[in-house]
Amino acid sequence: MPTHAWTESEVRELHDDLVSLYEPVDRVAEHGADPTAEPGEGVRQLVTTILSQNVADANTTRATEALFDRYDDFAAIEAADREDLKETIRVAGLADQKAARIQRALAAIREETGGAYSLAFLDAMATDDAKDWLTEIKGVGPKTASVVLNFHFGKPTMAVDTHVERVSKRFGLVPESASNQAAHDLLDEQVPDELIYPLHVLLIRHGRERCSARGADCDNPVCDAYCDCEYCS
């Protein structure tokens, strides 16, 4: 489908069509109870999201469990011997890079707060400012920042993973040539705030179940209406 500036009503129609194909997104069911209850949960979300970069969910879970079993708290993770930390999270892949990113992130949070491992200060910041603060940490890109800000704080910014990016380009929500950063910016502009999270979940589901990178299953009403990828045409 040719890319154009989608209107709010068009985005809402896409959301409704995806809901009809799948089911409504229940934020609590998808993401659990209110994650703001504990001050350290936002930091845990950030650490877990760093671990999840370019790896399957099952290995993210294994690495996260190993990390928090091995170390008592965030201070211990920040102060950990780098080689020991790498071995602890090795199942997540890119262990050297991820160990450095986690320790840099924890140091940045501690320095910002004067000693606390809490991201609560981001809640009072405008979404763009909060995203800028997070992405200033080397290794924290727009997707990682958006996961933390939307999932933990409910801020209106969409996390654009490979599924969201692929489906958005095939549907014409963003240009095929758009970078991942540009895709984040365009989707944040076009998607109504209250649809950021549910549309994120629905686009991922569509990308996983039907609109895969290869051999997509285009025999469905959503692809009929929105997609003209090589598998649809």
C-alpha positions in Angstrom: 0.0 0.0 0.0 1.4 3.5 -0.9 2.6 5.4 2.1 0.6 8.5 3.1 0.0 10.5 6.2 -2.7 8.4 8.0 -5.6 10.2 9.6 -6.6 9.4 13.1 -9.8 7.8 11.9 -7.8 5.5 9.5 -5.5 4.4 12.3 -8.5 3.7 14.5 -10.1 1.7 11.7 -6.9 -0.4 11.4 -6.9 -1.0 15.1 -10.5 -2.1 15.0 -9.9 -4.4 12.0 -7.0 -6.0 13.8 -9.2 -6.5 16.9 -11.8 -8.2 14.7 -9.2 -10.5 13.4 -7.7 -11.3 16.8 -9.2 -9.9 20.0 -9.1 -6.7 22.1 -5.9 -6.1 24.0 -6.2 -6.2 27.7 -3.2 -4.3 29.0 -3.3 -6.0 32.4 -3.6 -9.5 30.9 -0.8 -8.7 28.4 1.6 -7.0 30.8 0.5 -7.9 34.3 -0.6 -5.7 37.2 0.4 -2.1 37.7 4.2 -2.2 37.4 4.7 1.2 39.1 4.0 -0.3 42.5 7.7 -0.9 43.3 10.3 1.8 42.7 12.8 -0.6 41.3 10.5 -2.2 38.8 11.2 0.4 36.1 14.9 -0.3 36.4 14.2 -4.0 36.2 12.2 -3.4 33.1 15.1 -1.5 31.5 17.6 -4.2 32.4 15.3 -6.9 31.1 14.7 -5.0 27.9 18.5 -4.6 27.3 18.8 -8.4 27.8 16.0 -8.9 25.2 17.8 -7.1 22.4 18.2 -9.4 19.4 17.3 -12.6 21.3 14.4 -15.0 21.7 12.0 -14.5 24.6 12.9 -17.8 26.2 16.6 -16.8 26.4 15.7 -13.4 27.7 13.7 -15.1 30.6 16.6 -17.4 31.3 19.2 -14.6 31.4 17.0 -12.4 33.5 16.4 -15.2 36.1 20.1 -16.0 36.1 21.0 -12.3 36.6 18.7 -11.7 39.6 19.5 -15.1 41.1 23.3 -14.3 41.0 23.2 -10.8 42.3 21.4 -9.5 45.4 20.5 -6.0 44.0 21.2 -3.4 41.4 24.2 -2.1 43.2 25.7 -5.6 43.1 25.1 -5.8 39.3 26.6 -2.4 38.7 29.7 -3.3 40.8 30.0 -6.9 39.4 33.2 -8.1 37.7 32.5 -7.7 34.0 33.6 -11.2 33.1 31.4 -12.7 35.8 28.5 -10.6 34.6 29.0 -11.7 31.0 29.0 -15.4 32.0 25.8 -14.9 34.0 23.9 -13.4 31.1 25.6 -15.3 28.2 22.5 -17.1 27.2 21.0 -13.8 26.1 23.8 -13.4 23.4 26.0 -10.4 22.8 27.0 -10.8 26.5 29.9 -8.4 26.4 27.8 -5.5 24.9 24.8 -6.2 27.1 26.9 -6.4 30.3 28.4 -3.0 29.5 25.0 -1.5 28.7 23.5 -2.7 31.9 26.3 -1.4 34.0 26.3 2.0 32.2 22.5 2.2 32.6 22.6 1.5 36.3 25.5 4.0 36.8 23.5 6.7 35.0 20.4 6.1 37.1 22.4 6.1 40.3 24.1 9.3 39.4 20.9 11.0 38.3 19.1 10.2 41.5 22.0 10.7 43.9 22.2 7.0 44.8 18.8 5.4 44.2 18.1 2.8 41.6 14.8 4.2 40.5 13.4 5.6 37.3 10.5 7.4 39.1 12.0 10.8 38.0 11.0 9.9 34.4 7.3 9.9 35.3 7.3 13.7 35.7 9.1 14.3 32.5 7.6 14.9 29.1 7.7 11.8 26.9 10.3 13.2 24.5 12.5 14.4 27.3 12.3 11.1 29.1 13.1 9.3 25.9 16.1 11.6 25.3 17.4 10.9 28.8 17.2 7.1 28.3 18.7 7.1 24.8 21.7 9.2 26.0 22.8 6.0 27.6 25.1 4.2 25.1 23.3 1.0 24.0 19.8 2.2 24.9 18.0 2.8 21.6 14.5 4.1 20.8 12.9 0.7 21.1 14.3 0.0 24.5 13.4 3.4 25.8 9.9 3.2 24.4 9.3 -0.2 26.0 10.2 1.2 29.4 8.3 4.4 29.0 5.1 2.8 27.6 5.0 -0.4 29.5 6.1 0.9 32.8 4.9 4.6 32.8 2.1 4.4 30.3 3.7 7.2 28.2 2.5 7.5 24.6 5.5 6.2 22.7 5.4 3.0 20.6 8.2 0.4 20.8 9.0 -0.5 17.2 10.5 -4.0 17.1 11.1 -6.0 13.9 7.5 -7.1 13.6 6.0 -3.7 14.1 8.4 -2.1 11.7 7.8 -4.8 9.0 4.0 -4.7 9.2 3.9 -0.9 9.4 6.0 -0.6 6.2 3.9 -3.2 4.4 0.7 -1.4 5.4 2.1 2.0 4.4 2.1 3.5 7.9 5.7 4.4 7.4 7.8 4.5 4.2 9.7 1.4 3.3 13.0 3.4 3.4 12.4 4.7 6.9 15.0 4.0 9.5 14.0 2.5 12.8 14.3 5.9 14.5 12.1 7.5 11.8 9.5 4.7 12.2 9.3 5.4 16.0 8.8 9.1 15.3 6.2 8.6 12.6 4.1 6.1 14.5 4.2 8.3 17.6 2.9 11.1 15.5 0.1 9.2 13.8 -1.2 6.8 16.4 -3.6 8.2 19.0 -2.1 8.0 22.5 -4.6 5.5 23.9 -4.0 3.2 21.0 -0.2 3.1 21.2 0.0 0.1 23.5 -2.9 -2.0 22.0 -1.8 -1.3 18.4 1.8 -2.3 19.3 0.5 -5.6 20.6 -1.7 -6.2 17.6 0.9 -5.4 15.1 3.3 -7.8 16.8 0.7 -10.5 16.8 -0.1 -10.0 13.1 3.6 -10.0 12.3 4.2 -13.2 14.2 1.1 -15.1 13.1 0.5 -14.0 9.5 2.7 -11.2 8.2 6.0 -12.9 8.7 9.2 -11.9 7.0 9.1 -14.8 4.6 6.1 -16.9 3.4 3.5 -14.6 4.8 -0.1 -15.9 5.1 -2.0 -13.1 3.4 -5.4 -14.9 3.3 -7.1 -12.7 5.9 -9.2 -9.5 5.7 -6.6 -7.2 7.3 -4.0 -8.0 4.6 -6.7 -7.8 2.0 -7.5 -4.3 3.1 -4.0 -2.9 3.9 -1.2 -4.9 2.5 0.3 -5.3 -1.0 3.5 -7.0 -0.1 5.0 -9.6 -2.5 3.0 -12.4 -0.8 -0.3 -10.5 -1.1 0.1 -9.5 -4.8 
